[in-house]
Amino acid sequence: MDRIPEVAVVGAGIVGLCTAYALVERGASVRVYESGVPGHGQSGGQSRIFRHAHDDSRLVAFTREGRAVWDEWADRLGAELVSPDGVVALGGAVPDRLRILREAGGIPARPVDGTELRARMPLLADYQGPAMLDEGGGAIRTRTAIERLTGALGDRVVTDEVISVHPTGQGTVEVLSAAGRAQYATAVVCAGLGTARLARGVGLSLPVRPAAHVRLTFRVRGTPPERVACLQDSSGHFGETGVYAAPYPGNDRYAVGLSQTVGVREDGSFVDPGELVALNDRARAYVSRALPGLDPEPVEYLHCWVTSLPWSEDGMAVWEAEGIFFAAGHNLFKQAPRLGRALAGAATGEGLEEDLRPAAKLGRPR
Ligand SMILES: Cc1cc2nc3c(=O)[nH]c(=O)nc-3n(C[C@H](O)[C@H](O)[C@H](O)COP(=O)(O)OP(=O)(O)OC[C@H]3O[C@@H](n4cnc5c(N)ncnc54)[C@H](O)[C@@H]3O)c2cc1C
């Protein structure tokens, strides 16, 4: 009979894949259950921003450690996983953000003037307000990361839907899936939108807020710039205060979204789908005003779910019940390798890091 792996991971989004990869690093045996295609959920689409700036110094430190893990894995997996072109942030929050980054130490971030801003972000219209550059940030090569991790995990990733994860009462965990039933020493649930439902099965009520989101992709006019930074614009200078944007590999396309989301009912149905269309129109209008380097006709739409925790849009936490771990939060792409290592440590008996416990409210502005 085949030996059952020690750890079950539910979900092959970026968090589940990183957790499984980190478990393999530790020599643990693992099976990853994925009901669809790896990386098709909230981890879908090209490009995400890796930025160090957060409103919680603990999260800044966590992110700095995570940057090093991205580099280590990029070397091992033989591919660029984060672009070297940085992140520029605009707006009145810049001095505060720089202060928190300086206090954390070891993060190459600094103010930039209009001339350097134009060089780093040549797609942007004229802007003279407060701006900073996070040189250690960049665009995450999301598809490459998903593909390389999935490839490295090989047949540890199985196509199967998990129906329930529960303790057996004998120190093990049972996973019931569409195609079977198996026992593990422990399980880590990284199921994105599906995490709260599976947690409810063991009596945990996660305060996850599901919402819907849209991000648009635009073609860069003319020859793509050799270097282009990601953008976070909270300035209001171009009529919006919560804009994020990142280049695709090759810099010929640029994805732009408003950080605002549209609330949905508990069963996932929309109160008003028109709100999502309105967000889409605002993003297009923003591009016309702020990013003359882009053709303002979108070439791609990414409609997706977002699962935030109530204390911050960057908040994350891990709930634990009888040897089962449930990870939740938003803006987790950048955090996934570091979070994956923490989850792998917890699943192999090291205990969960204090900052990741729900009571710590990691990410809450402070
Ligand atoms: C448009 C957009 C822009 C974003 N921008 C950024 C950014 O710039 N920087 C950043 O860091 N983050 C960003 N994020 C957030 C980030 O992408 C997500 O936080 C991250 O991808 C979540 O990964 P995950 O693995 O937790 O979830 P998911 O990617 O959703 O993975 C969960 C997986 O679990 C599977 N699953 C669910 N239930 C079951 C089940 N019962 N059985 C088996 N499999 C199951 C699903 O099929 C899915 O593949 C953005 C998100 C969106 C949508």
The ligand as an SDF file (V2000), in Angstrom:
LIG
                    3D

 53 58  0  0  0  0  0  0  0  0999 V2000
   -6.6540   41.7400   -8.8310 C   0  0  0  0  0  0  0  0  0  0  0  0
   -5.8610   41.4000   -7.6170 C   0  0  0  0  0  0  0  0  0  0  0  0
   -4.7240   42.1380   -7.3410 C   0  0  0  0  0  0  0  0  0  0  0  0
   -3.9480   41.8210   -6.2540 C   0  0  0  0  0  0  0  0  0  0  0  0
   -2.8020   42.4980   -6.0360 N   0  0  0  0  0  0  0  0  0  0  0  0
   -1.9350   42.0630   -5.1120 C   0  0  0  0  0  0  0  0  0  0  0  0
   -0.6530   42.6360   -5.0220 C   0  0  0  0  0  0  0  0  0  0  0  0
   -0.3220   43.5610   -5.7560 O   0  0  0  0  0  0  0  0  0  0  0  0
    0.2140   42.1210   -4.1080 N   0  0  0  0  0  0  0  0  0  0  0  0
   -0.1150   41.0600   -3.3050 C   0  0  0  0  0  0  0  0  0  0  0  0
    0.7350   40.6390   -2.5170 O   0  0  0  0  0  0  0  0  0  0  0  0
   -1.3270   40.5020   -3.3600 N   0  0  0  0  0  0  0  0  0  0  0  0
   -2.2490   40.9790   -4.2470 C   0  0  0  0  0  0  0  0  0  0  0  0
   -3.4740   40.3990   -4.3530 N   0  0  0  0  0  0  0  0  0  0  0  0
   -3.8700   39.3840   -3.4050 C   0  0  0  0  0  0  0  0  0  0  0  0
   -3.2760   38.0210   -3.7190 C   0  0  0  0  0  0  0  0  0  0  0  0
   -3.3390   37.7640   -5.1080 O   0  0  0  0  0  0  0  0  0  0  0  0
   -4.0280   36.9680   -2.9160 C   0  0  0  0  0  0  0  0  0  0  0  0
   -4.0290   37.3320   -1.5340 O   0  0  0  0  0  0  0  0  0  0  0  0
   -3.3620   35.6130   -3.0530 C   0  0  0  0  0  0  0  0  0  0  0  0
   -3.2260   35.2660   -4.4170 O   0  0  0  0  0  0  0  0  0  0  0  0
   -4.2130   34.5780   -2.3270 C   0  0  0  0  0  0  0  0  0  0  0  0
   -3.6350   33.3220   -2.5360 O   0  0  0  0  0  0  0  0  0  0  0  0
   -4.2370   32.0340   -1.8300 P   0  0  0  0  0  0  0  0  0  0  0  0
   -3.3580   30.9150   -2.1850 O   0  0  0  0  0  0  0  0  0  0  0  0
   -4.4990   32.3410   -0.3960 O   0  0  0  0  0  0  0  0  0  0  0  0
   -5.7060   31.8870   -2.4660 O   0  0  0  0  0  0  0  0  0  0  0  0
   -6.1490   31.3710   -3.9000 P   0  0  0  0  0  0  0  0  0  0  0  0
   -5.2170   31.8130   -4.9600 O   0  0  0  0  0  0  0  0  0  0  0  0
   -7.5770   31.7260   -4.0690 O   0  0  0  0  0  0  0  0  0  0  0  0
   -5.9840   29.7950   -3.7930 O   0  0  0  0  0  0  0  0  0  0  0  0
   -6.9000   28.9690   -3.1310 C   0  0  0  0  0  0  0  0  0  0  0  0
   -6.9930   27.6890   -3.9200 C   0  0  0  0  0  0  0  0  0  0  0  0
   -7.7230   26.7410   -3.1550 O   0  0  0  0  0  0  0  0  0  0  0  0
   -8.5220   25.9800   -4.0210 C   0  0  0  0  0  0  0  0  0  0  0  0
   -9.6200   25.4320   -3.2250 N   0  0  0  0  0  0  0  0  0  0  0  0
  -10.5890   26.1280   -2.5710 C   0  0  0  0  0  0  0  0  0  0  0  0
  -11.3990   25.2830   -1.9120 N   0  0  0  0  0  0  0  0  0  0  0  0
  -10.9350   24.0300   -2.1670 C   0  0  0  0  0  0  0  0  0  0  0  0
  -11.3590   22.7350   -1.7680 C   0  0  0  0  0  0  0  0  0  0  0  0
  -12.4270   22.5600   -0.9620 N   0  0  0  0  0  0  0  0  0  0  0  0
  -10.6600   21.6540   -2.2180 N   0  0  0  0  0  0  0  0  0  0  0  0
   -9.5740   21.8200   -3.0180 C   0  0  0  0  0  0  0  0  0  0  0  0
   -9.1300   23.0200   -3.4340 N   0  0  0  0  0  0  0  0  0  0  0  0
   -9.8000   24.1160   -3.0050 C   0  0  0  0  0  0  0  0  0  0  0  0
   -8.9890   26.9960   -5.0530 C   0  0  0  0  0  0  0  0  0  0  0  0
   -9.3930   26.3450   -6.2440 O   0  0  0  0  0  0  0  0  0  0  0  0
   -7.7620   27.8730   -5.2190 C   0  0  0  0  0  0  0  0  0  0  0  0
   -6.9490   27.4500   -6.3000 O   0  0  0  0  0  0  0  0  0  0  0  0
   -4.3070   40.7440   -5.4020 C   0  0  0  0  0  0  0  0  0  0  0  0
   -5.4690   40.0130   -5.6480 C   0  0  0  0  0  0  0  0  0  0  0  0
   -6.2390   40.3340   -6.7530 C   0  0  0  0  0  0  0  0  0  0  0  0
   -7.4560   39.5060   -7.0150 C   0  0  0  0  0  0  0  0  0  0  0  0
  1  2  1  0
  2  3  1  0
  2 52  2  0
  3  4  2  0
  4  5  1  0
  4 50  1  0
  5  6  2  0
  6  7  1  0
  6 13  1  0
  7  8  2  0
  7  9  1  0
  9 10  1  0
 10 11  2  0
 10 12  1  0
 12 13  2  0
 13 14  1  0
 14 15  1  0
 14 50  1  0
 15 16  1  0
 16 17  1  0
 16 18  1  0
 18 19  1  0
 18 20  1  0
 20 21  1  0
 20 22  1  0
 22 23  1  0
 23 24  1  0
 24 25  2  0
 24 26  1  0
 24 27  1  0
 27 28  1  0
 28 29  2  0
 28 30  1  0
 28 31  1  0
 31 32  1  0
 32 33  1  0
 33 34  1  0
 33 48  1  0
 34 35  1  0
 35 36  1  0
 35 46  1  0
 36 37  1  0
 36 45  1  0
 37 38  2  0
 38 39  1  0
 39 40  1  0
 39 45  2  0
 40 41  1  0
 40 42  2  0
 42 43  1  0
 43 44  2  0
 44 45  1  0
 46 47  1  0
 46 48  1  0
 48 49  1  0
 50 51  2  0
 51 52  1  0
 52 53  1  0
M  END
$$$$
